[in-house]
Amino acid sequence: MMKMKWKSKKEVFFFWVENISLIQFLDEGDDDEEWDMYDSDDTSWKVRRAAVQVTDTIILVHPQILRELAESVFDKLIRRFREKEQNVKLDVFNTLTDFLKMIVYSDERRDNDENLEEILERPELSRLKSSFLDFNHKISFMISNLIKVFSDKKSTPVLKIAASNLLLRAAKYTPEAVVENIDPVFNLIKNNYSQSSNPSELRVNMLKVLRALLKAQTGKVRPQFEKCFEDIIALIRSAIQNDYFKLSSEGFRDLSVFYKVLRPTVSDPAGGYKTFVQPSIGLVISKLGETDIDQEIKYAVTLNAVALVSTFGDVLAANELIPIFTQLLNKLKSEIKRQQTMKALSKIPTREINFNQSNEFYQLLESFLQELYTLLLKQDRTLKISALEVLDMVLGIFKQNLPKQYQQEIVRNISPFIRDEDLYLAQLSIDLLINIIHVNPTGLPEYDDTIRNAIALSKSSLVQGVVIDKLTELFSLVGKNNLADTNSIVNHLMTDINKNSLVPTARCIAAVIQHGGASTYIQKFTDNVRIIDLFLNSNFDKIVGFTKGFVGSTT
Amino acid sequence: MILSNKDIAQVGESLVNNIISNAEKKEILYYTVGFNSIVKNVANKLGSGVVASILPFILKDIKNRTSADTEDFEFTNELIDYYLSIIDNFIRKCPHDTKPLLKDIIEAVYQLISYDPNSAVDDEDEMEIEEGGIFFLG
């Protein structure tokens, strides 16, 4: 073998570039099979694919020229739906997906986590960029051509899955454009879902597309959806009863969204609730009680039951509500499902729930609250937070109808959290206490203990931000409703003053004085308006000064 | 990376010169493959001079080869595939340097998305699509 002498590293690199890569290329070329392929196959698809990939890169790197690209290349890409080479087609779908991605601002996590989408009921932080206007009519055209890909006999399952991903992206980001083709799209969903020989991923995507479209069904397109209700519920029922856990859980998620679609029809005598929801409730309850099913279904069905209660709580009968809550209570008792159930439960909005207040109901409520109190004593902080949120939800549902002894129990149980050990727990507890005071402003003996804790908390040097706001709100309510002797509260607030928490304490005192009178102190503060106050020598003087300031600024 | 930016740029320039000077020979493919390997990894270190000299040549050569009558389709396809890979990597790693050439790149890509030298009939005519036409960047 020839021995080479290198003068420098640079020379080595030159050699590598000019020779090694050539040798590698020639080595690859020595492969007989590859040369045979060259002789027989048309390789022009490689050029088309590379051109599509360059387009994709331009879209991602230079989004400012999307409009110009929409005018030219977008149509050209749609034409490649007729491409004979699968690899090129897959890249075309991928590039069009990136086109769609670039015309919206969206939270990627939400796109990839279906449960997150349901848990976060807040409106999604996504909006269309102005370039969407240049695309809208083209997307509709793309959809009409994409539908043909599914009916093409030459389309392989892999290709159909890629096409369904593009359809899903379009349904999520630009549902208006997809809804323009609602009839063929719905037929497509139905056909591709119902063919059990189709790959599961394709069937799952079809259910996701359906969900995205259901979310978008308002305004002009609503009547078009209404005529499909029967077909939609038939498809969803078939999905939730499917043995494959992915299909079943997607079916439950679709059903959760379908509840919201049907809600406006609830007052109609022949409304969607009776026709479509009621027959499915039994199925939901029985699935909720099953234990030997996949975790994903369990979570989806829990969220579904919660969506059912929060959407139709006022029309559900007691014999439907009690089994649902009994099953949810069982899930709370199970360590594995507890966290998810708590998260789901805390999302029940405060729509009135039509509970028939029977013995059975009180028994269930009692067990429910007991379980929550047990969770408040656990070491796990997230459980404590969820338990406080769920207690707030319970209070929101029942309001004045929550029996007094339950209100007392709640106050007793949350009182220990009003301290500076964990300020978030303190904030949630004060918030819950405020809600209870709103419900029951006449006074409970348990309030004294919580007020004592709140006074101690206001003197902590750690208190800040929202906790101060909550404390101020609490003391305003205490003063307003005469829940305790206001003079005595101010007296306690003004003893053992912590020099590091003068402002929080002063704000609390100001709140009590403004709303509750505290006559002695008002007199005292007014008498003491002297020049010497301005020097604020002692903590007491400082507190008096700050308090007067807060009273003055908010009166 | 052991080499300095200056050395890398020198290697790049040398390969660009070889590509340009071998435009009429089969060897151009070997130099293009080598240059593509470098661009994939260190395109951003080659300097704007290299981008400015190679991209116009590539775009012109693509135009010449796609419009010329040739029987060696495999060679042409292979070469254009590597050309496009080089363009792709330059857009990714040197977006600023490639910006002035975007219009020409998109025109080339527009033609190549439907490139099929073996097809006598343009199957796209069968689709009833409104022709948007090539745009011009302002």
Interface residues (C-beta under 8 A of the other chain):
Chain A: K9 K10 F13 F14 V17 E18 S21 L22 F25 Y38 D39 D42 T43 S44 K46 V47 R48 A50 A51 V52 Q53 V54 T55 T57 I58 V61 H62 I65 E68 L69 A70 E71 S72 V73 F74 D75 K76 L77 I78 R79 R80 R82 F141 N145
Chain B: I2 L3 D7 Q10 V11 S14 L15 N18 L29 Y30 V33 G34 S37 I38 F73 E74 N77 E78 I80 D81 L84 S85 I87 D88 I91 R92 P95 K99 L102 I105 I106 A108 V109 Y110 L112 I113 S114 Y115 D116 P117 N118 D123 E124 E126 M127 I129 E130 E131 G132 G133 I134 F135 L137
